[in-house]
Amino acid sequence: MFQLINENHKGIIEKFILEIGKVPIEKTANAIENIIRKIHKDIPEKKRISYGRYSIIKKMGLEIYPMLEESGIDVYSFGKKIFDNTDNDQFVRSFAIQLISIYGEKTKNLDVVLADFENAATDENWEMRECSAGFIRKLIKKYPQELRQWYLKSEKSENELLRRFTIESFRPVADNQWFKKNPDFCFEVLENLYTESKEYPRTSVGNSLSDWFRTDKERVFEIIEKLVKSGNKNSYWIAYRACRNIVKTETNRVMDLLGVDEYKYKKRVHFRMIE
């Protein structure tokens, strides 16, 4: 049976833990990078589509965090040193953010942790931004009201990367399955970006609504109708983007809502069905 982190990897990790504090932090960061590479190399080729570096560092964080605690290491300070050094490999820094997120989940020291996530969300590196959007989801679930206030503030930021982070971390993916029982929590944040002017975060809004079609189709159609009727060009763009998958099965309904007779997305073109 396939195990992302097998017994051999665990042995390497145990040796790594014993070396922490005995070698410079730069060598510790290099060791983390080597562990990530080793685990990735050992993934069977057929499994690599499902298990990438994000999955590896997510699992590594869960494995290593309790080991660090047992060794008497200040996990937050350790993760912070790794994360703050922008010369480190971006997946190593992302691993540090995973440790910081677990620390926040366990301690509720959210002011400190969310400041680090804001830096990760606006990092110039794409991998860092994507990984951090995933790792903050455990905090949203554990402390929804506290995170809600932070997100309502963050989505008003002048930094478009932080606004995009808001949407990406709120998408209804596996880690956010609890949204399905409380969709209003998600849509309250999402709706404040329905007029987003920048394409990077605006694309995420459309993608998120597209995801929600799988769970709450009628609600999303109602939103699409409101966005189109608003007359706002950015809202229409979001509505159009959101329909890129549902148009395959609800062709005429999409055409009617968008006021078009054909729908183009990348190389695909859909035409109104003759009834």
Secondary structure, DSSP 8 states (H G I E B T S, - for coil): ---SS-HHHHHHHHHHHHHBTTB-HHHHHHHHHHHHHHHHHTS-GGGTTT--HHHHHHHHHHHHHHHHHHTT--HHHHHHHHHH-TTS-HHHHHHHHHHHHHHHHHH--HHHHHHHHHHHHT-S-HHHHHHHHHHTHHHHHHSHHHHHHHHHHHTT-S-HHHHHHHHHHTS-SGGGGGGGG-HHHHHHHHGGGTT--SHHHHHHHHHHHHHHTTT-HHHHHHHHHHHHHT--HHHHHHHHHHTTTGGGTSHHHHHHHHT-SEEEETTEEEE----
